[in-house]
Amino acid sequence: MRAISKTLGAGLFAAVAAIGSFVVPATNAVAQTAAPTSNPSPGTGFGYGTDSWPMSVRGSGPYTEPVLGNASYGGYMWMAGNWARWAGCKTGNFLAWAPANANQANENYAKYHIGVGVGAYWYMGGPGVDPHWNGTTTEAYNWGARQAAQTLATIKGRFVPYPVIWADIELPQIAPAPDNGWNNVYTSMCSGVVRQSYVPVAVDRAEFNGFANYITTHSTYKVGVYSAPQDWNRIFGTGPDSKIPNTYEWTYESETSRLSPAAAGWCLHSPTCAQFFGGQTSASKYALMWQWSGGGGVRNGYGDFDQIDIARMK
């Protein structure tokens, strides 16, 4: 995610890259795609959570959010995969995931009926890093579907109760492809060498459509996008190909380095409020999450903090 790509050094990349498993408490098993139940905080419908790299979640069950007083730990979003890692690139191949946080979120969800448990996102490579790039929407669609298939294969057998799979679509400014292949076409997946400095928005959108359609036709999960207005518009423009009125969204705009006061609903304080994209606002029933602190060069000393609208997923 944007938060990881700009804030983690090589040592921390290695620390979070180890693959492990996370479990549902044996005392209270829940179906993999069950709808989340909530004990939200603060306010009706909202809860706090974290994503990606490890955080010092407090307590011994039920768990509470790091730093933020006595707020319940409401969820953890993990990187199920990264296109550059999948391709075997020597750079940009981080895998951000924290098994302890995943277990804590799932225990709160399954045993104490708090929050949403674990959710998953795939760090997407755009059409420009497709090893079979030929400039067509058909190939872009297939490239999106292949990444979706890899996402589902990765989470298979794991307890991932949050019912939305996130497509992480951003411009991270890290090698080997600073734009993740959304705006430039590269000579090969890992080369970092641009051979064409333009990708039509229709091709970009075809890839997302391929990802989304594969997820919904091969699983019971819904599809969402992690992005923000500035990156989304630079990739998809502002025309018809940019509109996603019926797609769930997780935004990282606006972020802050401050953790006090904590976000309440969709705002910290005016004018610092969540800004969604693709034609949506926080009033939409598809606006689900806000990464309100951490990442993107806006460091807070701890990590990524998220506000989750739990009620909208009921």
C-alpha positions in Angstrom: 0.0 0.0 0.0 1.0 3.6 -0.3 1.5 3.7 3.4 4.0 0.9 3.2 5.9 1.7 0.1 7.0 5.2 1.3 7.6 4.5 5.0 9.2 1.1 5.4 12.9 0.4 5.1 14.5 -2.8 3.8 14.8 -4.2 7.4 11.1 -3.8 8.1 10.1 -5.1 4.7 11.9 -8.3 5.7 10.3 -8.4 9.1 6.8 -8.3 7.7 7.4 -10.5 4.7 7.5 -13.9 6.5 4.4 -16.0 5.7 2.4 -17.5 8.5 -1.1 -18.5 9.2 -3.9 -16.8 11.1 -6.6 -18.7 12.8 -10.1 -18.4 14.2 -10.5 -19.3 17.9 -11.4 -23.0 18.1 -14.1 -22.1 20.7 -16.2 -20.2 18.2 -15.6 -21.1 14.5 -17.3 -18.8 12.0 -17.9 -19.3 8.3 -15.2 -17.7 6.1 -17.5 -15.2 4.4 -19.9 -14.5 7.3 -21.1 -11.0 7.6 -19.3 -9.1 10.4 -21.0 -8.4 13.7 -20.0 -5.2 15.5 -19.2 -3.6 18.8 -18.3 -0.4 17.1 -16.4 2.6 18.5 -16.6 5.5 18.4 -20.2 6.3 17.6 -22.9 4.2 16.0 -21.6 2.0 13.2 -17.8 2.9 13.2 -14.8 1.0 14.5 -11.1 1.3 14.5 -8.5 -1.0 12.9 -5.1 -1.3 11.4 -3.5 -2.6 8.2 -0.3 -4.0 6.8 2.7 -3.8 9.0 2.8 -4.9 12.7 1.3 -2.8 15.4 1.3 -3.3 19.2 -2.3 -4.2 19.8 -3.1 -4.2 23.5 -4.7 -6.6 25.9 -5.1 -10.4 26.0 -8.7 -10.6 24.6 -10.7 -8.7 24.0 -8.0 -6.6 22.3 -7.9 -2.8 22.1 -6.6 -0.5 19.5 -2.9 0.6 19.7 -2.5 4.1 21.2 -6.1 5.2 21.0 -7.3 4.8 24.6 -9.7 2.0 25.2 -11.2 1.7 21.7 -11.8 -1.9 20.6 -9.5 -3.4 18.0 -12.0 -3.6 15.1 -10.1 -5.2 12.3 -6.9 -5.9 10.3 -6.4 -5.6 6.6 -3.4 -7.6 5.2 -1.6 -7.7 1.9 -2.5 -11.0 0.4 0.0 -10.4 -2.4 2.1 -8.0 -4.4 2.5 -8.2 -8.2 6.3 -7.4 -7.9 6.8 -10.2 -5.4 4.7 -12.6 -7.5 6.9 -11.7 -10.5 10.1 -12.3 -8.5 11.4 -8.7 -8.9 14.4 -7.8 -6.7 12.8 -4.4 -5.8 9.3 -3.5 -4.6 8.7 -7.1 -3.6 7.6 -6.5 0.0 4.7 -8.4 1.5 3.2 -6.5 4.4 1.4 -8.7 6.9 1.3 -9.2 10.6 0.1 -12.6 11.8 -0.3 -11.5 15.4 -2.5 -8.6 14.5 -4.6 -11.0 12.2 -5.1 -13.4 15.1 -6.1 -10.6 17.4 -8.6 -9.2 15.0 -10.1 -12.6 14.3 -10.4 -13.5 18.0 -12.2 -10.2 18.7 -14.5 -10.9 15.8 -15.2 -14.6 16.4 -15.0 -14.8 20.2 -16.1 -11.4 21.4 -18.3 -10.2 18.4 -16.2 -7.1 18.0 -15.3 -5.6 14.7 -14.8 -7.2 11.3 -11.9 -9.6 11.7 -9.3 -9.9 8.9 -9.7 -8.6 5.4 -7.4 -8.9 2.4 -6.0 -6.7 -0.3 -3.9 -7.3 -3.5 -1.2 -4.8 -4.4 -2.0 -4.6 -8.1 0.3 -4.2 -11.1 -1.3 -2.2 -13.9 -1.4 -3.2 -17.6 2.1 -1.8 -18.1 3.7 -4.6 -16.1 1.6 -7.3 -17.7 4.2 -9.8 -19.2 1.7 -10.4 -22.0 1.0 -6.7 -22.8 -0.3 -6.1 -26.3 -2.2 -2.9 -25.7 -5.7 -4.4 -25.9 -8.5 -4.3 -23.4 -8.9 -8.0 -23.7 -5.4 -8.7 -22.5 -5.7 -6.1 -19.7 -9.0 -7.8 -18.6 -7.2 -11.2 -18.5 -4.3 -9.7 -16.5 -6.7 -8.4 -13.9 -8.4 -11.8 -13.7 -5.0 -13.5 -13.3 -4.2 -11.3 -10.3 -7.7 -12.0 -8.8 -7.1 -15.7 -9.2 -3.8 -15.4 -7.4 -5.5 -13.4 -4.6 -8.2 -16.1 -4.1 -5.5 -18.8 -4.2 -3.5 -17.0 -1.5 -6.4 -16.6 1.0 -7.8 -20.1 0.4 -8.0 -22.0 3.7 -7.4 -18.9 5.8 -10.0 -17.3 8.0 -10.8 -14.0 6.2 -14.3 -13.0 7.4 -14.4 -9.5 6.1 -16.5 -9.9 2.9 -14.7 -7.4 0.7 -11.5 -8.1 -1.3 -9.6 -4.9 -1.9 -7.8 -4.0 -5.2 -4.9 -1.7 -4.1 -4.6 0.8 -7.0 -2.0 3.5 -6.4 1.1 5.3 -7.7 3.7 4.4 -5.0 6.8 6.0 -6.5 9.0 3.0 -5.8 11.0 0.7 -8.1 10.7 -1.2 -10.3 7.6 0.6 -11.6 7.0 3.9 -9.8 3.4 3.9 -11.2 2.9 0.2 -10.7 2.3 0.0 -14.5 -0.9 2.1 -14.6 0.5 5.0 -16.7 3.6 3.5 -18.3 4.4 0.3 -20.2 7.7 -1.4 -19.2 10.0 -3.5 -21.3 9.5 -6.3 -18.7 7.8 -6.7 -15.4 10.9 -6.0 -13.3 13.1 -4.0 -15.7 12.1 -0.5 -14.6 12.7 0.6 -18.2 9.8 2.5 -19.8 9.1 1.6 -23.4 5.8 3.5 -23.7 4.8 6.5 -21.5 1.0 6.1 -22.0 -1.7 3.6 -21.1 -5.2 4.4 -22.3 -7.7 4.8 -19.5 -10.0 2.2 -21.2 -7.1 -0.4 -20.9 -6.6 0.5 -17.2 -10.3 0.1 -16.5 -10.5 -3.2 -18.4 -7.9 -4.6 -16.0 -9.9 -3.5 -13.0 -13.0 -5.0 -14.5 -11.2 -8.3 -15.0 -10.1 -8.4 -11.4 -13.5 -7.5 -10.1 -15.5 -9.9 -12.2 -13.2 -12.8 -11.4 -13.5 -12.2 -7.7 -17.3 -12.0 -7.8 -17.8 -15.0 -10.1 -15.3 -17.3 -8.3 -16.1 -16.5 -4.7 -18.7 -15.1 -2.4 -16.5 -12.0 -1.7 -17.5 -8.5 -2.8 -14.9 -6.2 -4.5 -13.5 -2.9 -3.2 -10.8 -0.4 -4.2 -8.1 1.1 -2.0 -7.0 4.4 -3.5 -7.5 8.2 -3.2 -8.8 10.9 -5.5 -5.3 12.1 -6.7 -4.0 8.7 -7.7 -7.4 7.5 -9.1 -7.8 10.5 -11.3 -4.2 10.3 -12.6 -4.8 6.7 -13.6 -8.5 6.6 -14.8 -9.1 10.3 -15.6 -12.4 11.8 -14.7 -14.6 10.5 -17.6 -16.8 7.4 -17.7 -13.9 4.9 -17.2 -13.2 6.5 -13.8 -16.7 6.0 -12.4 -17.3 3.2 -9.9 -20.7 4.0 -8.3 -21.4 0.5 -7.1 -17.9 -0.5 -5.9 -16.8 -0.5 -2.2 -14.1 2.0 -1.4 -11.2 2.5 1.1 -9.5 5.9 0.9 -6.3 7.3 2.3 -7.2 10.9 1.7 -6.8 13.0 3.8 -4.2 11.4 6.1 -2.6 13.0 9.1 0.4 12.4 11.4 -1.7 13.3 14.4 -3.3 10.6 16.5 -5.2 12.9 18.8 -7.9 13.6 18.4 -8.7 10.3 16.7 -11.0 10.2 13.7 -14.7 10.1 14.5 -16.9 9.1 11.7 -15.5 10.4 8.5 -13.7 13.4 10.0 -10.9 14.4 12.3 -11.9 18.1 12.3 -13.1 20.4 9.5 -11.8 20.4 6.8 -9.8 17.1 7.5 -12.3 14.5 6.4 -12.3 11.4 4.3 -12.3 12.0 0.5 -13.5 9.2 -1.8 -13.1 8.8 -5.5 -14.6 7.5 -8.7 -17.7 9.6 -8.2 -18.4 8.7 -4.6 -18.5 10.5 -1.3 -18.6 9.5 2.3 -22.4 9.5 2.0 -22.4 6.5 -0.3 -23.3 3.2 1.2 -20.1 1.9 -0.6 -17.8 4.1 1.4 -16.4 1.6 3.9 -13.0 2.6 5.2 -10.6 5.5 5.7 -6.9 5.2 6.4 -6.8 8.4 8.4 -3.3 8.3 9.9 0.0 6.8 8.8 1.8 6.3 5.5 2.2 8.3 2.4 5.1 10.2 3.9 2.7 11.3 6.8 4.4 9.3 9.5 2.9 9.0 13.0 5.6 6.8 14.6 3.3 3.7 14.9 1.8 2.6 11.6 -1.5 2.7 9.7 -4.8 3.5 11.5 -8.1 2.9 9.8 -11.7 3.9 10.5 -14.1 1.2 9.5 -17.8 1.7 8.9 -19.0 -1.6 10.2 -22.7 -0.9 10.1 -22.7 -0.5 6.3 -21.6 -4.1 5.8 -24.5 -5.6 7.7 
